[in-house]
Amino acid sequence: MFGKIIDIWLSGGWVMIPLALLAVLIYSTGIQILLFLSKGNIQLGHEMEWMQWIYNPAQATGRAGEIIRYTQENVTAAKHVRSRFEEVRQTMLHDIERRVNFLNTMVAAAPLMGLLGTVIGMLGTFAAIAGGGGAETAAMVAAGISEALITTQTGLFVALPGIFLVLIIRRRKHAVEAALARIESLSLTKLQLD
């Protein structure tokens, strides 16, 4: 079975090597971002905790506690609170957005890499057809068509799950943005600043 997989893989030609590297890069980057959003520095807790912490920042814990203390410390106007929350957003989410854009680019490159393999396979097919007839030509045409189809399939196979990975990451990022906006709103309400 493993030998058959290797044979199919090798029939895709040299484009399969960059496709494999691209797949590793896509999924390792995506998993790193997901882990950072899930278990990393962005755990903000729940709204019930935020309400208590906003009214008593000294009891606040975790990342949300740091944010609440930072945004409420020595503020006299709503614009100060808003600018501090914007600073928190930039600090927390700028790197994630940059990495998600990179991930999107890699996911978009996978089908294009498969298309490159398709073109190379079709060129081989046309060269075999132009070379003449016979059993050898039929084998060369079959190899060219095989290379074209396998690379296309592999490019799509790499890209489609990558698209869903990007969507999951964006959803979690938006949840963090929404949580920060809610904490900001609650802070402004508590401080009664306008």
Sequence and secondary structure as in RCSB ss.txt:
>XXXX:A:sequence
MFGKIIDIWLSGGWVMIPLALLAVLIYSTGIQILLFLSKGNIQLGHEMEWMQWIYNPAQATGRAGEIIRYTQENV
TAAKHVRSRFEEVRQTMLHDIERRVNFLNTMVAAAPLMGLLGTVIGMLGTFAAIAGGGGAETAAMVAAGISEALI
TTQTGLFVALPGIFLVLIIRRRKHAVEAALARIESLSLTKLQLD
>XXXX:A:secstr
 HHHHHHHHHTT TTHHHHHHHHHHHHHHHHHHHHHHHHSTT    HHHHHHHHH GGG  HHHHHHHHHHHTT 
 SHHHHHHHHHHHHHHHHHHHHHHHHHHHHHHHHHHHHHHHHHHHHHHHHHHHHHT  SHHHHHHHHHHHHHHHH
HHHHHHHHHHHHHHHHHHHHHHHHHHHHHHHHHHHHHHHHHT  
